[in-house]
Amino acid sequence: MWSKAEFSTGLQSFHWMNKESLARAAYLIGQNAGQSFSRSLGNSFRQTVAGILAKKKMTPEKMLEGTIKATVSRCKQAKGERIIVAQDTTYYNYTGHKKKKGLGMIQGDVKGIIQHNALAIDESGGIPLGMIYQCNWTRQEEGAREFEVESDKWFKGLQAVNDHLGDIGKSVVVVQDREADIFDFFKAPRAEKVDLLVRICQPRKLEIQATHQIAGLYSAIEKLPELGACRVNIRRANREIQLTLSIQASCVNVLPKKDLSPRLHKTKGLSIVVAKEIAAVDSKGNDCFDPENAACWILLTSLDAQSLEQACQIVYYYSLRWLVERLHYTLKSGSLEVEKLQFDDVQTTFNALAFYTIIAWRILFLTLSVRQNPSQGPQDYFTPLERKVLRSKFPQADESLAHAIKALGKLVNFVPTSAQPFPGIKIMAEALRKLNHITEAIKDIYQV
């Protein structure tokens, strides 16, 4: 049962039976993705798990202790030379939950919870390795959270990377979107092998190191040398797209606000990479380039970008950021539908969201692992009984993970194509749910 590894080394102040219950619950919810908390667990076990989530000493930090340790272990064992950590924020709408106490406004009249995540990713194949940091909060006046202003979430995520991955023997790149375009963040303390990569948009003044020219962001871009072009795969409008991007890059310093001395306070050791979309094709090779909506990524990083190869590697790292968005999609409409959780108070919901994040990671991990390494064995992903069921649909299911996933897809009549040979997140969740129903029926009938 995969979930045992995610709880075995955490929750040190809790009784061991709490760990066992959470591990079992995570497995069952993962196998019944899309069903309610109660239907996934059954009435008696639901009450047990809800009681654990509602304990006064339970927090999201404690809930994630074990899975963070397991993530660090997976990062150490990953094949890639670098680990990418993607940070992003998502919003959960609980406006319709009239009994839930402690909610705040997240947008207009929408009540809900805000969550910030840092997801570790193997650069080799872009496989999500697990959680490094999470924080949940509301915007009510008296709502407790671990920072004074919301922009501090980026600094907290970076500090978590320093603490957990700063000495694993690999380089780590922390990737953020435009919301993290904060001058102080560029100068935030980093462990020796931790680098930053931020998509920027603020019209700050830059100093191009090679020429010592100072200009606003967009004027500076016009002065950058062109290095060539590269291709990168992204997800756009719910489909896979390959972009061709022209690349500009240079070493730069970012100047502070006017009230600070540029000489004393400017950043040092940063590079800027500008990637402009010049062509795009979908997975079938059809042209889908739209000049009016072409991508333009302006990336500031502590990595070197003096060659086309280095700049293209940075663009690839930024493209992996979409995986944390897929994690949020899995938590919400893609699979687990956590916005339907019916807990009555915010703190219990915080704990439940942390718990469900572990399950969402596992579903995403399974969905993408088969794409990276289809020839690996299925033993680490399915129980002996599950593999027996899969063999009944596809005799070669035990030969590789690819064959096992194809057999899994057959349970829900998924038809593979050259463009989509394996199920996506929604179909994967549906197929896992069907597999669980079959195996539970077999256990009931044959008492195995």
For each residue, the residues with C-beta under 8 A, 3 or more apart:
1: 4 23 24 27 383
2: 5 6 27 30 362 380 381
3: 6 7 22 23 24 26 27 30 358 359 362
4: 1 7 8 23
5: 2 8 66 70
6: 2 3 10 23 26 66 67 70 130 358 362
7: 3 4 10 11 19 22 23 26 66 67
8: 4 5 19 23 66
9: 65 66 69 70
10: 6 7 19 62 63 64 65 66 67 68 69
11: 7 14 18 19 22 62 63 65 66
12: 65
13: 57 62
14: 11 18 19 52 55 57 58 62
15: 18
16: 19 20
17: 20 21
18: 11 14 15 21 22 52
19: 7 8 10 11 14 16 22 23 66
20: 16 17 23 24
21: 17 18 24 25 45 48 49 52
22: 3 7 11 18 19 25 26 49 52 63 355
23: 1 3 4 6 7 8 19 20 26 27
24: 1 3 20 21 27 28 45
25: 21 22 28 29 40 41 45 49 355
26: 3 6 7 22 23 29 30 355 358 359 362
27: 1 2 3 23 24 30 31
28: 24 25 31 32 40 41 45 436
29: 25 26 32 33 37 40 41 336 356 359
30: 2 3 26 27 33 359 362 363 432
31: 27 28 432 433 435 436
32: 28 29 35 39 40 432 433 436
33: 29 30 335 336 359 363 429 430 432 433
34: 335 336 337 429 430 433
35: 32 39 40 433
36: 39 40 340
37: 29 40 41 46 49 50 341 342 352
38: 41 42 43 46
39: 32 35 36 42
40: 25 28 29 32 35 36 37
41: 25 28 29 37 38 45 46 49
42: 38 39 45 46
43: 38 46 47
44: 47 48
45: 21 24 25 28 41 42 48 49
46: 37 38 41 42 43 49 50
47: 43 44 50 51
48: 21 44 45 51 52
49: 21 22 25 37 41 45 46 52 53
50: 37 46 47 53 54 343 348
51: 47 48 54 55
52: 14 18 21 22 48 49 55 58
53: 49 50 58 343 348 351 352 355
54: 50 51 58 343 345 348 351
55: 14 51 52 58
56:
57: 13 14 62
58: 14 52 53 54 55 62 63 351
59: 62 63 350 351
60: 63 64 134 135 136 350 351 353 354
61: 64 65
62: 10 11 13 14 57 58 59 65
63: 10 11 22 58 59 60 351 354 355 358
64: 10 60 61 67 68 131 134 354 357 358
65: 9 10 11 12 61 62 68 69
66: 5 6 7 8 9 10 11 19 69 70
67: 6 7 10 64 70 71 130 131 358 361
68: 10 64 65 71 72 130 131 132 133 164
69: 9 10 65 66 72 73
70: 5 6 9 66 67 73 74 130
71: 67 68 74 75 120 129 130 131 132 164
72: 68 69 75 76 164 165 168
73: 69 70 76 77
74: 70 71 77 78 120 129 130
75: 71 72 78 83 120 122 129 165 168 170
76: 72 73 168 169 170
77: 73 74
78: 74 75 83 122 124 129 170
79: 122 124 125
80: 83 122 123 124 125 170
81: 123 170 171
82: 123 170 171 172 173 317
83: 75 78 80 120 121 122 123 129 165 168 170 171 172 173
84: 120 121 122 123 172 173 175 317 320
85: 118 119 120 121 132 157 161 165 172 173 174 175
86: 118 119 121 175 176 320 321 323 324
87: 116 117 118 133 153 154 157 158 174 175 176 180 324
88: 116 117 176 177 321 324 325 328
89: 114 115 116 117 153 179
90: 114 115 117 328 331 332
91: 106 107 110 112 113 114 115
92: 106 112 113 114 115 332 338 339 353
93: 106 110 111 112 339
94: 97 100 103 111 112 113 339 349
95: 109 110 111 112
96:
97: 94 100 103 111 342
98:
99: 344
100: 94 97 103 343 344 345 346 349
101: 344 345 346
102: 138 140 143 345 346 347
103: 94 97 100 111 112 113 138 140 346
104: 111 112 138 139 140 143
105: 108 109 110 111 139
106: 91 92 93 110 111 112 113 114 138 139
107: 91 110
108: 105
109: 95 105
110: 91 93 95 105 106 107
111: 93 94 95 97 103 104 105 106
112: 91 92 93 94 95 103 104 106 138
113: 91 92 94 103 106 136 137 138 346 349 350 353
114: 89 90 91 92 106 136 137 138 139 150
115: 89 90 91 92 134 135 136 353
116: 87 88 89 133 134 135 153 156 157
117: 87 88 89 90 131 133 134 324 327 328 357
118: 85 86 87 131 132 133 134 157 160 161 174 324
119: 85 86 128 130 131 132 323 324 327 361
120: 71 74 75 83 84 85 128 129 130 131 132 165
121: 83 84 85 86 126 127 128 129 320 323
122: 75 78 79 80 83 84 125 126 127 129
123: 80 81 82 83 84 126 173 316 317 320
124: 78 79 80 127 372
125: 79 80 122 368 371 372 373
126: 121 122 123 320 323 368 372
127: 121 122 124 365 368 369 372
128: 119 120 121 323 327 361 364 365 368
129: 71 74 75 78 83 120 121 122 365
130: 6 67 68 70 71 74 119 120 361 365
131: 64 67 68 71 117 118 119 120 134 357 358 361
132: 68 71 85 118 119 120 157 160 161 164 165
133: 68 87 116 117 118 156 157 160 161
134: 60 64 115 116 117 118 131 354 357
135: 60 115 116 145 146 147 153 156
136: 60 113 114 115 349 350 353 354
137: 113 114 143 144 145 146
138: 102 103 104 106 112 113 114 143 145 346
139: 104 105 106 114 143
140: 102 103 104 143
141:
142:
143: 102 104 137 138 139 140 346
144: 137
145: 135 137 138
146: 135 137 156
147: 135 150 152 153 155 156
148: 152
149: 152
150: 114 147 153
151: 154 155 179 182
152: 147 148 149 155 156
153: 87 89 116 135 147 150 156 157
154: 87 151 157 158 176 179 180 182 185
155: 147 151 152 158 159 185 188
156: 116 133 135 146 147 152 153 159 160
157: 85 87 116 118 132 133 153 154 160 161 174
158: 87 154 155 161 162 174 185 188 190 194 196
159: 155 156 162 163 189
160: 118 132 133 156 157 163 164
161: 85 118 132 133 157 158 164 165 166 172 174 191 194
162: 158 159 165 166 189 190 191 194
163: 159 160 166
164: 68 71 72 132 160 161
165: 72 75 83 85 120 132 161 162 168 170 172 191 194
166: 161 162 163 172 191 192 193 194
167: 191
168: 72 75 76 83 165 172
169: 76
170: 75 76 78 80 81 82 83 165 193
171: 81 82 83 193 194 195
172: 82 83 84 85 161 165 166 168 191 193 194 195
173: 82 83 84 85 123 194 195 196 197 301 303 317
174: 85 87 118 157 158 161 194 195 196 197
175: 84 85 86 87 197 198 317 318 320 321
176: 86 87 88 154 179 180 185 196 197 198 199 321
177: 88 180 198 199 321
178: 181 198 199 200 201
179: 89 151 154 176
180: 87 154 176 177 185 198 199
181: 178 185 198 199 200 201 202 300
182: 151 154 185 186
183: 186 187 204 254 256 257 267
184: 187 188
185: 154 155 158 176 180 181 182 188 196 198
186: 182 183 196 198 254 267 270 300
187: 183 184 267
188: 155 158 184 185 196
189: 159 162
190: 158 162 194 195 196 302
191: 161 162 165 166 167 172 194
192: 166
193: 166 170 171 172
194: 158 161 162 165 166 171 172 173 174 190 191
195: 171 172 173 174 190 301 302 303
196: 158 173 174 176 185 186 188 190 300 301 302
197: 173 174 175 176 299 300 301 302 303 314 317 318
198: 175 176 177 178 180 181 185 186 299 300 301
199: 176 177 178 180 181 297 298 299 300 318
200: 178 181 204 217 298 299 300
201: 178 181 217 298
202: 181 217
203: 216 217 218
204: 183 200 216 217 254 255
205: 214 215 216 217 254 255
206: 214 215 216 217 220 252 253 254 255 272
207: 212 213 214 252 253 254 255 262 266
208: 211 212 213 214 215 220 223 224 250 251 252
209: 212 250 251 252 253
210: 250 251
211: 208 223
212: 207 208 209
213: 207 208 220 223
214: 205 206 207 208 255
215: 205 206 208 219 220 223
216: 203 204 205 206 219 220
217: 200 201 202 203 204 205 206 220 221 298
218: 203 221 222
219: 215 216 222 223
220: 206 208 213 215 216 217 223 224 252 272
221: 217 218 224 248 272 274 298
222: 218 219
223: 208 211 213 215 219 220
224: 208 220 221 248 249 250 272 274
225: 248 249 250
226: 246 247 248
227: 247 248 249 307 308 311
228: 246 247 308
229: 244 245 246 247 278
230: 244 245 247 275 308 311 312 315 316
231: 242 243 244 245
232: 242 243 245 275 312 315 316 319
233: 240 241 242 243 319
234: 240 241 243 295 319 322
235: 238 239 240 241 322 326
236: 239 241
237:
238: 235
239: 235 236 282 283
240: 233 234 235 282 283 419
241: 233 234 235 236 280 281 282 283 288
242: 231 232 233 280 281 282 283
243: 231 232 233 234 277 279 280 295
244: 229 230 231 277 278 279 280
245: 229 230 231 232 275 276 277 278 295 297 315
246: 226 228 229 275 276 278
247: 226 227 228 229 230 273 274 275 308 311 312 315
248: 221 224 225 226 227 273 274 276
249: 224 225 227 271 272 273 274 305 306 310 311
250: 208 209 210 224 225 271 272 305
251: 208 209 210 270 271 305 306
252: 206 207 208 209 220 270 271 272 300
253: 206 207 209 266 267 268 270
254: 183 186 204 205 206 207 266 267 270 300
255: 204 205 206 207 214 262 266
256: 183 260 261 262 265 266
257: 183 260
258:
259:
260: 256 257 264 265
261: 256 264 265
262: 207 255 256 265 266
263: 266
264: 260 261
265: 256 260 261 262
266: 207 253 254 255 256 262 263
267: 183 186 187 253 254 270
268: 253
269: 302
270: 186 251 252 253 254 267 300 301 302
271: 249 250 251 252 300 301 302 303 304 305 306 314
272: 206 220 221 224 249 250 252 298 299 300 301 305
273: 247 248 249 297 298 299 301 305 311 314 315
274: 221 224 247 248 249 296 297 298 299
275: 230 232 245 246 247 295 296 297 299 311 315 318
276: 245 246 248 294 295 296
277: 243 244 245 280 289 294 295 296
278: 229 244 245 246 289 294
279: 243 244 287 289
280: 241 242 243 244 277 287 288 289 290 294
281: 241 242 285 286 287 288 289
282: 239 240 241 242 285 286 288
283: 239 240 241 242 419 420
284: 419
285: 281 282
286: 281 282
287: 279 280 281
288: 241 280 281 282
289: 277 278 279 280 281 294
290: 280 293 294
291: 294
292:
293: 290
294: 276 277 278 280 289 290 291
295: 234 243 245 275 276 277
296: 274 275 276 277
297: 199 245 273 274 275 315 318
298: 199 200 201 217 221 272 273 274
299: 197 198 199 200 272 273 274 275 314 315 318
300: 181 186 196 197 198 199 200 252 254 270 271 272
301: 173 195 196 197 198 270 271 272 273 305 314
302: 190 195 196 197 269 270 271
303: 173 195 197 271 310 313 314
304: 271 310
305: 249 250 251 271 272 273 301 310 311 314
306: 249 251 271 310
307: 227 310 311
308: 227 228 230 247 311 312
309: 312 313
310: 249 303 304 305 306 307 313 314
311: 227 230 247 249 273 275 305 307 308 314 315
312: 230 232 247 308 309 315 316
313: 303 309 310 316 317
314: 197 271 273 299 301 303 305 310 311 317 318
315: 230 232 245 247 273 275 297 299 311 312 318 319
316: 123 230 232 312 313 319 320
317: 82 84 123 173 175 197 313 314 320
318: 175 197 199 275 297 299 314 315 321
319: 232 233 234 315 316 322
320: 84 86 121 123 126 175 316 317 323
321: 86 88 175 176 177 318 324 325
322: 234 235 319 325 326
323: 86 119 121 126 128 320 326 327 364 368
324: 86 87 88 117 118 119 321 327 328
325: 88 321 322 328 329
326: 235 322 323 329 330 334 364 425
327: 117 119 128 323 324 330 331 357 360 361 364
328: 88 90 117 324 325 331 332
329: 325 326 332 333 334 425
330: 326 327 334 335 336 360 363 364 425
331: 90 327 328 334 335 336 338 353 356 357 360
332: 90 92 328 329 336 337 338 339
333: 329 337
334: 326 329 330 331 425 426 429
335: 33 34 330 331 360 363 425 426 428 429
336: 29 33 34 330 331 332 356 359 360 363 429
337: 34 332 333 340
338: 92 331 332 341 352 353 356
339: 92 93 94 332
340: 36 337
341: 37 338 349 352 353 356
342: 37 97
343: 50 53 54 100 348 349 352
344: 99 100 101 348
345: 54 100 101 102 348 349
346: 100 101 102 103 113 138 143 349 350
347: 102 350 351
348: 50 53 54 343 344 345 351 352
349: 94 100 113 136 341 343 345 346 352 353
350: 59 60 113 136 346 347 353 354
351: 53 54 58 59 60 63 347 348 354 355
352: 37 53 338 341 343 348 349 355 356
353: 60 92 113 115 136 331 338 341 349 350 356 357
354: 60 63 64 134 136 350 351 357 358
355: 22 25 26 53 63 351 352 358 359
356: 29 331 336 338 341 352 353 359 360
357: 64 117 131 134 327 331 353 354 360 361
358: 3 6 26 63 64 67 131 354 355 361 362
359: 3 26 29 30 33 336 355 356 362 363
360: 327 330 331 335 336 356 357 363 364
361: 67 119 128 130 131 327 357 358 364 365
362: 2 3 6 26 30 358 359 365 366
363: 30 33 330 335 336 359 360 366 367 425 428 429 432
364: 128 323 326 327 330 360 361 367 368 425
365: 127 128 129 130 361 362 368 369
366: 362 363 369 370 381 428
367: 363 364 370 371 422 423 424 425 428
368: 125 126 127 128 323 364 365 371 372
369: 127 365 366 372 373 376 381 401
370: 366 367 373 374 401 402 405 422
371: 125 367 368 374 422
372: 124 125 126 127 368 369
373: 125 369 370 376 401
374: 370 371 400 401 402
375: 400 401 402
376: 369 373 380 400 401
377: 380 398 400 401
378: 381 382 387 390 397 398 400 401 403 404
379: 382 387
380: 2 376 377
381: 2 366 369 378 401 404
382: 378 379 386 387 390 404
383: 1 386 387 439
384: 387 388
385: 388 389 439 442 443 448
386: 382 383 389 390 435 439
387: 378 379 382 383 384 390 391 397 398 404
388: 384 385 391 392
389: 385 386 392 393 435 438 439 442
390: 378 382 386 387 393 394 397 398 404 407 408 435
391: 387 388 394 395 397 398 407
392: 388 389
393: 389 390 397 407 410 411
394: 390 391 397 403 404 406 407 410
395: 391
396: 399 400 403
397: 378 387 390 391 393 394 403 404 406 407
398: 377 378 387 390 391 403 404
399: 396 403
400: 374 375 376 377 378 396 403 404
401: 369 370 373 374 375 376 377 378 381 404 405
402: 370 374 375 405 406 422
403: 378 394 396 397 398 399 400 406 407
404: 378 381 382 387 390 394 397 398 400 401 407 408
405: 370 401 402 408 409 422 423
406: 394 397 402 403 409 410 416 422
407: 390 391 393 394 397 403 404 410 411
408: 390 404 405 411 423 428 431 432 435
409: 405 406 412 414 416 422 423 427 431
410: 393 394 406 407 413 414
411: 393 407 408 431 434 435 438
412: 409 423 427 430 431 434
413: 410
414: 409 410 423 427 431
415:
416: 406 409 420 421 422
417: 420 421
418: 421
419: 240 283 284
420: 283 416 417 424
421: 416 417 418
422: 367 370 371 402 405 406 409 416
423: 367 405 408 409 412 414 427 428 431
424: 367 420 427 428
425: 326 329 330 334 335 363 364 367 428 429
426: 334 335 429 430
427: 409 412 414 423 424 430 431
428: 335 363 366 367 408 423 424 425 431 432
429: 33 34 334 335 336 363 425 426 432 433
430: 33 34 412 426 427 433 434
431: 408 409 411 412 414 423 427 428 434 435
432: 30 31 32 33 363 408 428 429 435 436
433: 31 32 33 34 35 429 430 436 437
434: 411 412 430 431 437 438
435: 31 386 389 390 408 411 431 432 438 439
436: 28 31 32 432 433 439 440
437: 433 434 440 441
438: 389 411 434 435 441 442
439: 383 385 386 389 435 436 442 443
440: 436 437 443 444
441: 437 438 444 445
442: 385 389 438 439 445 446 448
443: 385 439 440 446 447 448
444: 440 441 447
445: 441 442
446: 442 443
447: 443 444
448: 385 442 443
